[in-house]
Amino acid sequence: MIVLNGEEQAPAPKTSTLPGPPVHASLAELAADWITSHIVAGDIRPGDKLTEVALAEAAGMSRSPIREALRALSQQGLVTIEPRRAAKVALLGARDAADLYECRLLLEPRCMSLAAPEVSLEVAEQLQAFIDQMTIAAHGSDGRTYLEAVTQYNRALQECCPNKMLASMTSTALSNSLRYTAILVRSSQQYLLLSLANNLELHAAVTARDLAAVHHGTTTVLANARDQLLQLIESISGSQASRS
């Protein structure tokens, strides 16, 4: 197993065994994808400390893009950064994920179905632009861009909900799930295409202002994401166990 936790009692991390990232995109974005890929692969465990020096050495780049990558991942909730301390990989638990998606399934379908009739022409154009971005990203295996677009889509639609307390609670649940979505969208193109298909059906229902279909579509999106996520977490746990 690859350990990058920086604990004094732990042996020095074997960074040379981590394959470096390919050369493309901005270095910070590339570093974020690379770190996430090793979390998905089980090379870096939830709870491990992430030091800029060790990661930079393993990735074959300077500390600056690594630092920016860690900040970006912290905004997605996948990494936690405390002042004057090393960054840590957020804990990814099956029970936590299941509970979180149970909450989202209680809140989000109702929120989205209330929001659909309130969508203005301006917001409708924004939603279509996000759908277009998601489509390009999914077919291009660009998990990072897909995550940004689907999150913006959800937030834009949620903000149209006339029940502002429900909208706020739904937004909070969405924010809390970003760390899981961050690894899910980077796990495989197959998931991106499945998610895109489900979200296209949801968008068609929103465009038609079909409240029942919006409720059903949102439920389908969330249920499929939950099921795929729990399988991924089990896979990550299995990879970690085999390396122990």
N, C-alpha and C positions, 0 to 999 in steps of 0.2 A: 504494500500500500504506500502511496505517496503522502507524506505528512508535511504540511507547510504551516505548522502551528506555532513555531518559535518558542515552545516551552523549554525552559532551561534543562529539564531533566530528560527531554527527548533528544534522540540523535539528530545530527544535522540533516536537513531535508535533502533527499536525493533528487535535486532539481534536474539533473542531467537526463533523467529517465522520462521526463515529460516532453513529448514532441512539440516543437515550436509551431507557432501559427503560420499559415501561408501569408504571402505578401499581397495585400490588397486593402482598400478602404483606408480610413484614417487610422492611425496607430491606436488611438484611445478606443475607438469602436471595435477594432480588431482584437485588442487586448481584452475587452469586456466579453466578447464572444468566446475567446479562447479560455478565459477563466471559467465561464459558465459551462463550456463543453467538458471541462475536467471535473466540474461538480456533477454534471449529468452522468459522466463515465464512472464516477465513484473514486476518482483519483484524489480529489479534495473533499473532505467530509464536512457535513454540516457541523458547525461549532469550531472548526479549525481556524486558527489564526492565519491571516494572510499578510505577509510582510512584503513591502515594496521591493526590497533587495532580492529576496528569494524568487519572487515572481518575475522580476526583470531579468534575472540570470537565466531562468528557465525559458522565458519567452524570447530571449535574445534581443531585448530592446532596453531603452533607458527607463529610469524610474518615472519620468514625467507622464508618459502615456499610461503607465500602470496606475499611477495616482489618479488620473482622470477617469480611468476605467472603474476603479473602486468607488469613486464618487458617484458615477453613473449607476453602478449596480446597487449602491446604497439607496438611491432614489427609487429604484425598483423594489427595494426591500429584500434583495437577495443577499446583501452584505450589510453588516452593521459596523459603523465607525464611531468610536468613542474618543473624545479629546485626549491626546497624549498617549493613546494606546493603539495597538495594532487592530486592523480590521478583522472581522470574523464573518465566516459564512453563517447566514441565518439558519436556524433549525428548521428542518423540513420533515414534519411528522405526518404520518397517514391519518392519525386521529384528529390532529389540528386541521389538516386539509379537508377532511370529511365534515367536520363541524362548521368550518368556514363556508363550504359550499352549501351546506344545509341552510345556513343563514341567508346566503345569496338566493337560494331557490325560494325561500319564503318572501323575500323582499323584492327582488329584481323583476320577476314577471309582472307583478302588480304595478310597480313603478313605471316600467316601459309601456304597459298597456294604457296607463293614464297619460303618459307623455305623448304617445303617438298622435292623438287628435290636436295637440297643442303645437305641433311642429310648424314653424313658419316657413315661408319660401326660402328665406336666407339660411335657416338651419337645414332645410332639406337639401340645399346645394352643398352645404358643408358635409352632411352625411354621405351624399353621393361621392364627394371627393375622397372621403376616408375609405369608402368601399372600393373605389378605384385603386387607391394606394394598397389596400389589403390584397386585392386581386393580383397586382403586379408583384408584391412581396411574396405571396404564397407560391406563385409559379416560379419565382426566382430563388426560392429557399432562403429568403431574407427574414429570419425570425425577428431580428431587432426592429426593422421597419414595420413588420406586421404587428408587433406588440404595441408600438407607438400609435399606429393607425386604429387598431381595434379599441385601445383604451380611449383615444380621443372620440371615437364614434360613441362608445358607451356613455362617456361623460357628457357629450353634447346632447344626447337623447335624454339622459337622466335630468339634465337641467331644465328640460321642458315640462317636467312633471309638476302639476299644480300643487300637489301635496309636498311642500318643501321639507317637512320633517322626514317623510318617507324618502325623498330624494337624497337628503343628507345621510341618512342611515345606509342607503344603498351605495352611495359614493364611498362611505367609510369601509364597507365590506369589500368593495372593489379594490380600494387602496391596500387593504390587508392581504388581498389575494395576489398582488402583483409579483411577489417573490416566487410564487408557484407558477404563475403564467410565464414568467421570465425563463424558467427552465423548460416549460412545456413547449413554447413556440420554437425553442432551439433544439428540441429533441429529434425531430424528423420532419421532412417535407410532407409525409403522409398525414401527420397531425394538422399541419398548416392547411392542406387542401380540404380535410374534413371540416375543420373549423370554418374555413371560407365558405364551403357549401352550406353549412348551417346558418352562418351569418347572412348569406345572400337571401336565404329563405326568410329570415327575420326582417331584413331590409325591405323585401317585397311586401311583407305584411304591414310594415310601418308606412310605406309609401301608399298602400291601399287604405290605410287607416282602419284596418281590420283588427279590432281589439282582441278578439278571441285568438286570432292567428298570431298576433304579437305575443300574447301570453304563452301560447304553445311554443312559438319559435324561441323565445327567451329561455323557456324551460329546457328545450332540446339542446340549445347551445351550452347551458350550464351543466346539464346532466352528462353530456358527452365529454366536456372538459374535465369534470370530476372523475369520471371513470378512467379516462386516459391518464390523468394525473396520478391517481392511486396506483395504477399499473406501473407508471414511471418511478414513483417513490419506492415501490416494492423492488423494482429492477435495480435502482441505485443501492438500496439496502443489501440486496443479494450480491452486488459487485463488491461492496465494502466488506461483507462477510467473507467472501472468497479470497480477499487480499489480506485478511487478518491472520 
